[in-house]
Amino acid sequence: MESRGKHEDGRSNGRLAIARRSCDQCRARKIGCDRGSPCSNCISARVNCTHSAIASNTTAPKQRVLISAQYEQKIDGIVRSVDSIKLLLEGLNVSSDTKQPEGLPIWHLNQVNSVGSLLEHRPVCESLWDHPVQIIDFVKAVVEDRGPRDAGPEESEVLSSLKSFVQTLEDPTAVRGLSSPFPEVVKYRTGPSMPPLEAVVAVLRWAKDHARYTRMVWVSQILPLEKFAEICRKIYFAVDDYSEVDLILANGYLSYVFSEHVIVSGRQDYREYFVLCQNNLHNALSRLPLLLPASMEVIAALTLGAFNAIENSKATMAWTFISTASDLCQRLGYHRLRSSRETDPSRRSAQESLFWTVHKHDKSLALRLGQPSNIRDAEITLPLNPDEPRPTRLARIQGKVYDQLYSPAGLSQLDAERGHRAEALAVELRGLIDETRAEISDATSQSSDGETDPMRVVYLQCELLCQSSLLALILRAVPTAGGSLILVSEDCLVVAREAMDVHHQCMMGVGGCKTDSSMVMKYINWAILHSPFVPFSILFTHAVQFSDYADVARLDRFAASLRYEDSAESATHPYRLYELLCQAARLYIESNNTSLPPDPTLIENLPDTLGQFDFAHFGAETGNTDGGDVRGFGLSDWYYSNQQIMNLLDEDVMF
């Protein structure tokens, strides 16, 4: 083995000195070659020794060197990014309320040299959905700084994911529901019968020309009138399938427009179209699934459903609709301040208008049913509007009335503490009442023309009645002087009597609307059953306690006003229940006044439950407040008994 590779000249054939490989012949024979020229095997075989290729002594640089250089650049970039993160984290303890100019460009990591420059280039946004704005801005900067240049496949994929992540944080509504587990709302190609196209086109044009009418303004707060008109076109020209939600929105909107047109024109064919749209609306609402996707159109449909349920004295059903709408509003972040860059301004304005409409009815229904509201005012971060509409301010007060006065926590407070809160709320509400009275006076003094809403004064009076009823509820929580036999303050009684007078003014207004006989029932359902109307309960307890015939006469007049002759529903539960309560009060007073014999007809008309009721706890058994054994109702007892009465009015029970 050692002699292998040695030649005649004695030259050593070390492997490191050989720059050629085995000869072609030795390779073909698969024998060892001493790599000589010629090799010993070829000399012995007497063949020509050839080499087809000569190996080079130098090796070309491998790719690994180039890759290592790229890795070094990436490591340097990571170091710079980590340094920038440190600067960002150090800047988080800077006061967040520092005012920064708007409209500045997004900062870049390679532009940040200090904490000061970092804060200088960061745009200000007080609240962006539920995520800290510094994190979003940082991710934006990473995406923009680490652009597609010199990015490998893996890095490009990460940047694409980060970009989608930023878009999701900025506008959650854009991706909400893409992977929703909720069932899809049923879609139709042909639906139920609708009013004729000619009538619909005419009434839509009328609504556009009379957009400042009171009820048109209410409807436009749910969705812009142009959006409603677009949905109607989608139903009538069904090029594509339309959903149950579209059917609800179209029929709900058309029912309100036809109803308002009937009030002005008195056209009975339009009244038939109104009834048709109402039936379609009821049927479509009944088919809605339990779980609904979160979208602006779904919230609007639920709000219209709540409107319709209130007008039909279905407070529990209205609460179901408005609770779902409230949940979807908060899920989509309509109650939060967001960056102006993320949403179209007109759409954002429509979303805020829809939210405040839902907020208004959520507060009123919660107070009506004696439950906490779904939307907590402390969670709302929308900018404060100095010209906030009166209904929104009233809704805030309604929420405070329940939370501070009539919730279990409010009723368990000391009387003095609860009284102070009630007085503060009363002052706030009286300001709204003064504004409403001034607007009524202004509307009354204006000359009537074709462009003026003929029902504006009536609607304002209804608003005043609801405000006065709420004021009476607030003042009922103010305690009277210690040792006094009077359960409520004189101020509360005055407000309750004024509310009765406002009610009769409203009844004359809606009763004078001969073109729409349903206006009276709509008024009763909105202003009496939905408020809730507590002046009756306040005056009832006072009349029974002190045998006040003047207040009994007010109660009788109120009950009689709820019975109207132009409708087949004249003997419905509101009138019958209030009439029975008035009969019970008069019977009790007369039975305790020895100078007046009780009226036998009253005893016959009373149901057993009221005839056996012990009214002694309302006042002295003798009807005399001097020296009697008085056991006055507590505030919680009065409140819950009033809630029981209002719940009866929601159950469509005949007495």
C-alpha positions as CSV (number, residue, x, y, z in Angstrom):
1,M,0.0,0.0,0.0
2,E,2.8,2.3,0.8
3,S,4.5,1.7,-2.6
4,R,1.3,2.7,-4.2
5,G,1.6,6.1,-5.8
6,K,5.4,6.0,-6.1
7,H,7.0,6.5,-9.5
8,E,10.4,5.7,-11.0
9,D,11.7,9.1,-10.1
10,G,10.9,8.5,-6.5
11,R,8.3,11.2,-6.3
12,S,5.7,10.8,-3.6
13,N,2.1,10.9,-4.8
14,G,0.5,12.4,-1.7
15,R,-3.2,13.0,-2.0
16,L,-3.0,16.6,-1.1
17,A,-0.5,17.3,-3.9
18,I,-2.6,15.6,-6.6
19,A,-4.8,17.9,-8.6
20,R,-6.3,15.2,-10.8
21,R,-8.6,12.3,-10.3
22,S,-8.2,8.6,-11.2
23,C,-7.6,8.0,-14.9
24,D,-10.5,7.0,-17.1
25,Q,-9.2,3.4,-17.6
26,C,-8.8,2.7,-13.8
27,R,-12.2,4.1,-13.2
28,A,-13.8,1.9,-15.9
29,R,-12.0,-1.2,-14.5
30,K,-12.9,0.0,-10.9
31,I,-9.4,-0.5,-9.6
32,G,-7.1,1.7,-7.6
33,C,-5.2,4.3,-9.5
34,D,-1.9,5.9,-8.3
35,R,-2.9,9.0,-10.4
36,G,0.4,9.1,-12.2
37,S,0.8,10.3,-15.7
38,P,0.7,7.6,-17.0
39,C,-0.3,5.5,-14.0
40,S,1.3,2.2,-13.2
41,N,-1.8,0.2,-14.1
42,C,-1.9,1.7,-17.6
43,I,1.8,1.1,-18.1
44,S,1.4,-2.6,-17.1
45,A,-1.6,-2.9,-19.4
46,R,0.2,-1.0,-22.1
47,V,-2.8,1.2,-22.7
48,N,-3.1,5.0,-23.2
49,C,-3.6,6.7,-19.8
50,T,-6.1,9.5,-20.2
51,H,-7.9,11.9,-17.8
52,S,-11.2,13.4,-19.0
53,A,-11.3,16.2,-16.4
54,I,-8.8,17.9,-14.1
55,A,-10.1,19.1,-10.7
56,S,-9.5,22.6,-9.8
57,N,-7.4,23.5,-6.8
58,T,-9.7,26.4,-5.7
59,T,-13.3,26.1,-4.4
60,A,-15.9,28.6,-5.4
61,P,-17.5,30.5,-2.5
62,K,-20.6,28.7,-1.3
63,Q,-24.1,30.3,-0.9
64,R,-23.9,30.0,2.9
65,V,-21.6,33.0,3.0
66,L,-24.2,35.2,1.3
67,I,-27.1,33.9,3.5
68,S,-25.1,34.6,6.6
69,A,-24.8,38.2,5.5
70,Q,-28.6,38.5,5.1
71,Y,-29.1,37.0,8.5
72,E,-26.7,39.6,9.9
73,Q,-28.8,42.4,8.3
74,K,-32.0,40.9,9.7
75,I,-30.5,40.7,13.2
76,D,-29.5,44.3,13.0
77,G,-33.1,45.1,12.0
78,I,-34.5,43.1,14.9
79,V,-32.1,45.0,17.3
80,R,-33.4,48.3,16.0
81,S,-37.0,47.1,16.4
82,V,-36.4,46.0,20.0
83,D,-34.8,49.4,20.7
84,S,-37.9,51.1,19.3
85,I,-40.2,48.9,21.5
86,K,-38.2,50.0,24.5
87,L,-38.7,53.6,23.6
88,L,-42.4,53.0,23.1
89,L,-42.8,51.2,26.5
90,E,-40.9,54.1,28.2
91,G,-43.4,56.5,26.6
92,L,-46.5,54.7,27.9
93,N,-46.3,56.5,31.3
94,V,-46.7,59.9,29.6
95,S,-50.0,61.5,30.4
96,S,-52.6,60.2,27.9
97,D,-54.6,63.5,28.0
98,T,-51.8,65.5,26.4
99,K,-53.4,67.3,23.4
100,Q,-51.7,66.5,20.1
101,P,-52.5,68.1,16.7
102,E,-54.7,65.9,14.5
103,G,-53.9,64.8,11.0
104,L,-50.2,64.0,11.6
105,P,-48.8,61.1,9.6
106,I,-48.2,57.7,11.1
107,W,-44.8,57.5,12.8
108,H,-42.2,55.1,11.6
109,L,-39.7,53.1,13.6
110,N,-36.8,54.4,11.7
111,Q,-37.9,57.9,12.4
112,V,-37.9,57.5,16.2
113,N,-34.9,58.7,18.0
114,S,-36.3,59.5,21.4
115,V,-39.4,59.3,23.5
116,G,-40.3,62.8,22.6
117,S,-40.2,62.2,18.8
118,L,-42.2,59.0,19.4
119,L,-45.0,60.9,21.1
120,E,-44.8,63.7,18.6
121,H,-45.5,61.5,15.6
122,R,-48.2,59.4,17.3
123,P,-51.8,60.4,16.3
124,V,-54.2,61.0,19.2
125,C,-57.2,58.8,19.6
126,E,-58.7,58.6,23.1
127,S,-60.5,55.3,22.6
128,L,-60.3,52.9,19.7
129,W,-62.7,50.1,20.2
130,D,-61.3,48.1,23.1
131,H,-57.6,48.1,22.3
132,P,-54.9,50.6,23.4
133,V,-54.1,53.0,20.6
134,Q,-50.4,52.8,21.3
135,I,-50.4,49.1,20.3
136,I,-52.3,49.7,17.1
137,D,-50.0,52.6,16.1
138,F,-47.0,50.5,16.9
139,V,-48.2,47.6,14.7
140,K,-49.0,50.1,11.9
141,A,-45.5,51.4,12.2
142,V,-44.0,47.9,12.0
143,V,-46.1,47.2,8.9
144,E,-45.1,50.4,7.1
145,D,-41.4,50.3,8.2
146,R,-40.9,46.7,7.3
147,G,-42.5,47.1,3.8
148,P,-42.3,44.5,1.0
149,R,-38.8,45.5,0.0
150,D,-36.2,42.8,0.7
151,A,-38.8,40.7,2.4
152,G,-38.7,37.0,2.1
153,P,-41.8,34.8,1.7
154,E,-42.1,34.1,5.5
155,E,-41.7,37.8,6.4
156,S,-44.2,38.9,3.7
157,E,-46.8,36.5,5.1
158,V,-46.3,38.0,8.6
159,L,-46.6,41.5,7.3
160,S,-49.8,40.6,5.5
161,S,-51.3,39.1,8.7
162,L,-50.3,42.2,10.6
163,K,-51.9,44.5,8.0
164,S,-55.2,42.4,8.3
165,F,-54.9,42.6,12.1
166,V,-54.7,46.4,12.0
167,Q,-57.7,46.7,9.7
168,T,-59.7,44.5,12.0
169,L,-58.8,46.6,15.1
170,E,-59.7,49.8,13.3
171,D,-63.0,48.7,11.9
172,P,-64.4,45.6,13.7
173,T,-67.7,45.9,11.8
174,A,-65.9,45.2,8.5
175,V,-65.1,41.6,9.6
176,R,-67.8,41.0,12.2
177,G,-69.9,38.1,11.2
178,L,-67.6,36.6,8.6
179,S,-67.2,33.5,10.8
180,S,-70.4,34.1,12.7
181,P,-72.0,31.0,14.2
182,F,-75.4,32.6,13.9
183,P,-77.9,31.2,11.4
184,E,-78.4,33.1,8.3
185,V,-81.6,35.1,8.1
186,V,-84.1,33.6,5.6
187,K,-83.9,35.1,2.1
188,Y,-86.8,35.5,-0.3
189,R,-87.1,35.9,-4.0
190,T,-90.9,36.6,-3.7
191,G,-92.5,37.7,-0.5
192,P,-96.0,38.5,0.8
193,S,-98.4,40.9,-1.0
194,M,-97.4,44.5,-0.8
195,P,-99.1,47.8,-1.5
196,P,-99.2,48.8,-5.2
197,L,-96.0,50.2,-6.6
198,E,-97.7,53.5,-7.7
199,A,-98.9,54.1,-4.1
200,V,-95.5,53.3,-2.7
201,V,-93.7,55.6,-5.1
202,A,-96.1,58.4,-4.3
203,V,-95.8,58.0,-0.6
204,L,-92.0,57.8,-0.7
205,R,-91.9,61.1,-2.6
206,W,-94.2,62.6,0.0
207,A,-92.0,61.4,2.9
208,K,-89.0,62.9,1.2
209,D,-90.8,66.3,0.8
210,H,-92.0,66.2,4.5
211,A,-88.9,64.8,6.2
212,R,-89.2,67.5,8.9
213,Y,-92.5,66.1,10.2
214,T,-92.2,64.8,13.7
215,R,-92.8,61.1,13.1
216,M,-90.6,61.2,10.0
217,V,-87.8,62.6,12.1
218,W,-88.3,59.8,14.6
219,V,-88.1,57.2,11.8
220,S,-85.0,58.8,10.3
221,Q,-83.2,58.4,13.6
222,I,-83.4,54.6,13.0
223,L,-82.0,54.7,9.5
224,P,-81.7,57.6,7.0
225,L,-84.8,57.9,4.8
226,E,-82.7,57.3,1.7
227,K,-81.6,54.0,3.1
228,F,-85.3,53.0,3.8
229,A,-86.2,54.0,0.2
230,E,-83.3,51.9,-1.1
231,I,-84.6,48.9,0.8
232,C,-88.1,49.4,-0.6
233,R,-86.6,49.4,-4.1
234,K,-84.8,46.2,-3.3
235,I,-88.1,44.6,-2.3
236,Y,-90.1,45.8,-5.3
237,F,-87.4,45.2,-7.9
238,A,-86.0,41.9,-6.5
239,V,-83.1,41.4,-8.9
240,D,-81.4,39.6,-6.0
241,D,-82.9,37.7,-3.0
242,Y,-83.8,39.8,0.0
243,S,-83.9,38.8,3.6
244,E,-86.4,38.8,6.4
245,V,-84.6,41.9,7.8
246,D,-85.2,43.7,4.6
247,L,-88.9,42.8,4.7
248,I,-89.2,44.1,8.2
249,L,-87.5,47.4,7.4
250,A,-89.5,48.0,4.3
251,N,-92.9,47.2,5.8
252,G,-92.1,49.0,9.1
253,Y,-91.1,52.1,7.2
254,L,-94.0,52.0,4.8
255,S,-96.5,51.5,7.6
256,Y,-95.3,54.7,9.4
257,V,-95.3,56.7,6.1
258,F,-98.7,55.5,5.1
259,S,-100.0,56.2,8.7
260,E,-98.6,59.7,8.7
261,H,-100.0,60.4,5.2
262,V,-103.5,59.2,6.4
263,I,-103.4,61.8,9.2
264,V,-102.7,64.6,6.7
265,S,-104.8,63.5,3.8
266,G,-107.4,61.2,5.3
267,R,-107.2,58.7,2.3
268,Q,-108.8,55.5,3.4
269,D,-107.0,53.4,0.7
270,Y,-103.7,54.5,2.2
271,R,-105.1,53.3,5.6
272,E,-105.7,49.8,4.0
273,Y,-102.1,49.8,2.8
274,F,-101.0,50.8,6.3
275,V,-102.8,47.8,7.8
276,L,-101.3,45.5,5.1
277,C,-97.8,46.7,6.0
278,Q,-98.5,46.3,9.7
279,N,-99.6,42.6,9.2
280,N,-96.5,41.9,7.1
281,L,-94.3,43.5,9.8
282,H,-95.9,41.4,12.5
283,N,-95.5,38.2,10.6
284,A,-91.9,38.9,9.6
285,L,-91.0,39.8,13.3
286,S,-92.5,36.5,14.5
287,R,-90.2,34.6,12.1
288,L,-86.9,36.1,13.3
289,P,-84.5,33.5,14.7
290,L,-83.4,33.6,18.3
291,L,-79.8,34.4,17.3
292,L,-79.2,37.2,14.8
293,P,-76.0,38.5,13.1
294,A,-74.7,41.8,14.2
295,S,-75.3,44.5,11.6
296,M,-76.8,47.9,11.4
297,E,-79.8,46.7,9.4
298,V,-80.6,44.0,12.0
299,I,-80.5,46.6,14.8
300,A,-82.8,48.9,12.8
301,A,-85.3,46.0,12.3
302,L,-85.3,45.2,16.0
303,T,-85.8,48.9,16.8
304,L,-88.8,49.1,14.5
305,G,-90.1,45.9,16.2
306,A,-89.8,47.6,19.6
307,F,-91.7,50.7,18.2
308,N,-94.5,48.5,16.9
309,A,-94.7,46.5,20.2
310,I,-95.0,49.7,22.2
311,E,-97.7,51.1,20.0
312,N,-99.6,47.8,20.6
313,S,-99.2,47.8,24.4
314,K,-96.7,44.9,24.4
315,A,-94.0,46.2,26.8
316,T,-92.5,42.7,27.4
317,M,-92.1,42.1,23.7
318,A,-90.7,45.5,23.1
319,W,-88.1,44.8,25.9
320,T,-87.1,41.6,24.1
321,F,-86.5,43.5,20.8
322,I,-84.7,46.4,22.4
323,S,-82.5,44.2,24.6
324,T,-81.2,42.4,21.6
325,A,-80.7,45.6,19.7
326,S,-78.8,47.0,22.7
327,D,-76.5,44.0,22.8
328,L,-75.8,44.2,19.1
329,C,-75.0,47.9,19.4
330,Q,-72.5,47.4,22.1
331,R,-71.0,44.4,20.3
332,L,-70.4,46.5,17.2
333,G,-69.0,49.3,19.4
334,Y,-71.6,52.0,18.4
335,H,-71.3,53.3,22.0
336,R,-67.6,53.9,21.8
337,L,-65.5,56.7,20.3
338,R,-63.5,55.6,17.3
339,S,-60.9,57.1,15.0
340,S,-62.3,59.3,12.2
341,R,-60.0,57.4,9.8
342,E,-61.8,54.1,10.1
343,T,-65.4,54.7,9.1
344,D,-67.2,56.8,6.5
345,P,-68.4,59.9,8.4
346,S,-72.0,59.6,7.1
347,R,-72.2,56.0,8.0
348,R,-70.7,56.7,11.4
349,S,-73.3,59.4,12.0
350,A,-76.1,57.0,11.1
351,Q,-74.7,54.5,13.5
352,E,-74.6,57.0,16.3
353,S,-78.1,58.1,15.6
354,L,-79.3,54.5,15.7
355,F,-77.5,53.9,19.0
356,W,-79.1,56.9,20.7
357,T,-82.5,55.8,19.5
358,V,-81.9,52.3,21.0
359,H,-80.5,53.9,24.1
360,K,-83.7,56.1,24.5
361,H,-86.1,53.2,24.4
362,D,-83.8,50.9,26.5
363,K,-84.0,53.4,29.3
364,S,-87.7,54.1,29.1
365,L,-88.7,50.4,28.9
366,A,-86.3,49.5,31.8
367,L,-88.0,52.1,34.0
368,R,-91.5,51.0,32.8
369,L,-90.7,47.3,33.7
370,G,-88.7,48.1,36.8
371,Q,-85.5,46.5,35.5
372,P,-81.9,47.8,35.1
373,S,-81.2,49.0,31.6
374,N,-79.0,47.1,29.1
375,I,-76.8,50.1,28.3
376,R,-74.9,51.7,31.1
377,D,-74.1,55.4,30.6
378,A,-70.7,54.9,32.2
379,E,-69.8,52.6,29.3
380,I,-70.6,55.3,26.6
381,T,-67.5,57.2,25.4
382,L,-69.1,59.0,22.5
383,P,-68.3,62.8,22.4
384,L,-70.6,64.9,24.5
385,N,-72.9,66.9,22.3
386,P,-73.6,70.4,23.7
387,D,-76.9,70.4,21.7
388,E,-77.9,66.9,22.8
389,P,-81.5,66.2,21.8
390,R,-84.1,66.4,24.6
391,P,-85.2,62.7,24.3
392,T,-81.6,61.7,24.9
393,R,-81.3,63.8,28.0
394,L,-84.6,62.5,29.2
395,A,-83.4,58.9,28.7
396,R,-80.3,59.7,30.9
397,I,-82.6,61.0,33.6
398,Q,-84.8,57.9,33.4
399,G,-81.8,55.7,33.9
400,K,-80.8,57.7,37.0
401,V,-84.3,57.5,38.4
402,Y,-84.3,53.8,38.5
403,D,-80.6,53.4,39.5
404,Q,-80.6,56.0,42.2
405,L,-84.2,55.9,43.5
406,Y,-86.2,52.8,42.7
407,S,-83.7,50.0,42.2
408,P,-83.2,47.7,45.2
409,A,-80.1,49.6,46.1
410,G,-81.9,53.0,45.7
411,L,-84.9,51.9,47.8
412,S,-82.6,50.6,50.6
413,Q,-80.9,54.1,51.0
414,L,-81.7,56.4,53.9
415,D,-84.6,58.6,53.2
416,A,-82.6,61.8,53.5
417,E,-79.9,60.6,51.0
418,R,-82.5,59.4,48.5
419,G,-84.4,62.7,48.9
420,H,-81.3,64.7,48.0
421,R,-80.8,62.7,44.8
422,A,-84.5,63.0,43.9
423,E,-84.4,66.8,44.3
424,A,-81.3,67.1,42.1
425,L,-83.0,64.9,39.4
426,A,-86.1,67.1,39.7
427,V,-84.2,70.2,39.0
428,E,-82.6,68.6,35.9
429,L,-85.9,67.4,34.6
430,R,-87.7,70.8,35.2
431,G,-85.2,72.3,32.8
432,L,-86.4,69.9,30.1
433,I,-90.0,70.6,30.9
434,D,-89.4,74.4,30.5
435,E,-87.9,73.8,27.1
436,T,-90.9,71.7,26.0
437,R,-93.4,74.3,27.2
438,A,-91.5,77.0,25.3
439,E,-91.5,74.9,22.1
440,I,-95.3,74.2,22.5
441,S,-95.9,78.0,22.9
442,D,-93.8,78.6,19.8
443,A,-95.5,75.9,17.7
444,T,-99.0,77.2,18.8
445,S,-98.2,80.8,17.7
446,Q,-97.0,79.7,14.3
447,S,-99.4,80.0,11.4
448,S,-100.4,76.6,9.9
449,D,-99.5,76.0,6.3
450,G,-99.0,73.0,4.0
451,E,-95.4,72.6,5.2
452,T,-96.1,72.6,8.9
453,D,-96.7,69.3,10.7
454,P,-100.4,69.5,11.8
455,M,-99.7,67.1,14.7
456,R,-96.6,68.8,16.0
457,V,-98.3,70.5,19.0
458,V,-100.0,67.2,19.9
459,Y,-96.7,65.3,19.9
460,L,-95.1,68.0,22.0
461,Q,-98.0,67.8,24.5
462,C,-97.5,64.0,24.7
463,E,-93.8,64.6,25.4
464,L,-94.7,67.1,28.1
465,L,-97.1,64.5,29.7
466,C,-94.3,61.9,29.8
467,Q,-91.9,64.4,31.4
468,S,-94.5,65.5,33.9
469,S,-95.3,61.9,34.9
470,L,-91.6,61.2,35.3
471,L,-91.3,64.3,37.5
472,A,-94.1,63.1,39.7
473,L,-92.3,59.7,40.1
474,I,-89.1,61.5,41.1
475,L,-90.9,63.8,43.7
476,R,-92.7,60.7,45.1
477,A,-89.2,59.6,46.4
478,V,-88.8,62.9,48.3
479,P,-89.6,62.1,52.0
480,T,-92.1,64.3,53.8
481,A,-91.5,65.8,57.3
482,G,-91.2,63.4,60.1
483,G,-94.4,62.5,61.8
484,S,-96.5,63.9,59.0
485,L,-99.6,61.9,57.9
486,I,-99.1,62.9,54.3
487,L,-97.3,60.2,52.3
488,V,-96.3,62.6,49.4
489,S,-95.2,66.2,49.3
490,E,-97.5,68.9,48.2
491,D,-95.2,69.6,45.3
492,C,-95.6,66.0,44.1
493,L,-99.4,66.3,44.3
494,V,-99.3,69.6,42.3
495,V,-97.3,68.0,39.5
496,A,-99.6,64.9,39.5
497,R,-102.7,67.2,39.1
498,E,-100.9,69.2,36.3
499,A,-100.1,65.9,34.5
500,M,-103.8,65.1,34.6
501,D,-104.6,68.4,33.0
502,V,-102.0,67.9,30.3
503,H,-103.5,64.5,29.6
504,H,-106.9,66.0,28.9
505,Q,-105.3,68.5,26.5
506,C,-103.6,65.6,24.7
507,M,-106.9,63.7,24.5
508,M,-108.6,66.7,22.8
509,G,-105.7,66.9,20.3
510,V,-105.6,63.3,19.3
511,G,-109.4,63.1,19.5
512,G,-109.6,65.9,17.0
513,C,-107.7,63.8,14.5
514,K,-110.7,62.5,12.6
515,T,-108.7,61.1,9.7
516,D,-107.0,58.3,11.8
517,S,-109.1,56.7,14.5
518,S,-106.2,54.7,15.8
519,M,-104.4,57.8,17.0
520,V,-106.2,57.7,20.4
521,M,-105.1,54.1,21.1
522,K,-101.5,54.9,20.0
523,Y,-101.5,57.9,22.4
524,I,-102.7,55.8,25.3
525,N,-100.1,53.1,24.6
526,W,-97.2,55.5,24.3
527,A,-98.1,58.2,26.9
528,I,-100.1,56.2,29.5
529,L,-99.0,52.6,29.4
530,H,-95.4,53.1,28.3
531,S,-94.4,56.1,30.5
532,P,-95.3,54.7,33.2
533,F,-98.2,57.0,34.1
534,V,-97.8,57.3,37.9
535,P,-100.0,60.5,38.6
536,F,-103.1,58.3,38.9
537,S,-101.5,56.1,41.6
538,I,-100.2,59.1,43.5
539,L,-103.6,60.9,43.5
540,F,-105.4,57.6,44.2
541,T,-103.6,56.9,47.4
542,H,-104.0,60.6,48.5
543,A,-107.7,60.6,47.7
544,V,-108.3,57.4,49.7
545,Q,-106.2,58.5,52.6
546,F,-107.8,61.9,53.0
547,S,-111.2,61.3,51.4
548,D,-110.4,64.0,48.8
549,Y,-113.4,64.1,46.5
550,A,-111.8,66.6,44.2
551,D,-109.0,64.1,43.5
552,V,-111.6,61.3,43.1
553,A,-113.3,63.5,40.5
554,R,-110.0,63.9,38.7
555,L,-109.5,60.1,38.7
556,D,-113.0,59.5,37.3
557,R,-112.4,62.0,34.6
558,F,-109.2,60.4,33.7
559,A,-110.7,56.9,33.5
560,A,-113.6,58.2,31.4
561,S,-111.3,59.8,29.0
562,L,-109.7,56.5,28.1
563,R,-113.1,55.3,26.7
564,Y,-113.6,56.6,23.2
565,E,-116.6,55.8,21.0
566,D,-115.0,55.7,17.6
567,S,-113.2,52.4,18.1
568,A,-114.3,48.9,18.8
569,E,-111.6,48.8,21.5
570,S,-113.4,51.3,23.8
571,A,-113.8,48.8,26.6
572,T,-110.2,47.5,26.6
573,H,-108.3,46.9,29.8
574,P,-106.9,50.4,30.4
575,Y,-110.3,52.0,30.7
576,R,-111.8,49.1,32.6
577,L,-109.0,48.8,35.1
578,Y,-108.9,52.5,35.9
579,E,-112.6,52.6,36.1
580,L,-112.7,49.8,38.7
581,L,-110.0,51.5,40.8
582,C,-112.1,54.7,40.8
583,Q,-115.1,52.7,41.9
584,A,-113.1,51.1,44.7
585,A,-111.9,54.5,45.9
586,R,-115.3,56.0,45.9
587,L,-116.8,53.0,47.6
588,Y,-114.2,53.1,50.3
589,I,-114.6,56.8,51.0
590,E,-118.4,56.6,51.1
591,S,-118.3,53.5,53.4
592,N,-116.2,55.4,55.9
593,N,-118.3,58.6,55.7
594,T,-121.3,57.9,57.9
595,S,-123.2,60.9,56.4
596,L,-123.2,59.4,52.9
597,P,-124.6,55.9,52.3
598,P,-122.5,53.7,50.0
599,D,-123.7,53.4,46.4
600,P,-125.0,49.8,45.9
601,T,-124.2,49.9,42.2
602,L,-120.5,50.4,43.0
603,I,-120.5,47.3,45.2
604,E,-122.1,45.2,42.5
605,N,-119.6,46.4,39.9
606,L,-116.5,45.6,42.0
607,P,-114.8,42.3,41.4
608,D,-114.2,40.1,44.5
609,T,-110.5,41.0,44.8
610,L,-111.2,44.7,45.0
611,G,-114.3,44.4,47.1
612,Q,-112.4,42.4,49.8
613,F,-109.4,44.7,49.7
614,D,-108.5,46.4,53.0
615,F,-108.0,50.1,52.3
616,A,-107.4,51.0,55.9
617,H,-103.6,51.2,55.4
618,F,-104.2,54.2,53.1
619,G,-105.4,56.4,56.0
620,A,-107.5,56.4,59.1
621,E,-110.4,54.1,59.2
622,T,-112.8,56.9,60.1
623,G,-111.7,59.1,57.2
624,N,-110.4,61.5,59.8
625,T,-106.7,62.1,60.0
626,D,-106.7,63.3,63.6
627,G,-106.0,60.6,66.0
628,G,-106.5,57.7,63.6
629,D,-104.3,54.6,63.4
630,V,-102.4,55.4,60.3
631,R,-100.1,52.9,58.6
632,G,-98.7,54.6,55.6
633,F,-97.3,52.8,52.6
634,G,-93.5,52.8,52.3
635,L,-92.0,54.0,49.0
636,S,-91.0,50.4,48.0
637,D,-94.5,49.1,48.7
638,W,-96.1,51.9,46.6
639,Y,-93.6,51.4,43.8
640,Y,-94.1,47.7,43.5
641,S,-97.8,47.9,43.8
642,N,-97.8,50.4,40.9
643,Q,-95.6,48.0,38.9
644,Q,-98.2,45.3,39.4
645,I,-100.9,47.5,38.0
646,M,-98.8,48.4,35.0
647,N,-98.0,44.7,34.4
648,L,-101.7,44.0,34.3
649,L,-102.1,46.6,31.5
650,D,-99.4,44.7,29.5
651,E,-101.2,41.4,29.6
652,D,-104.4,42.3,27.6
653,V,-106.7,41.1,30.4
654,M,-110.3,42.0,30.5
655,F,-111.9,42.8,33.9
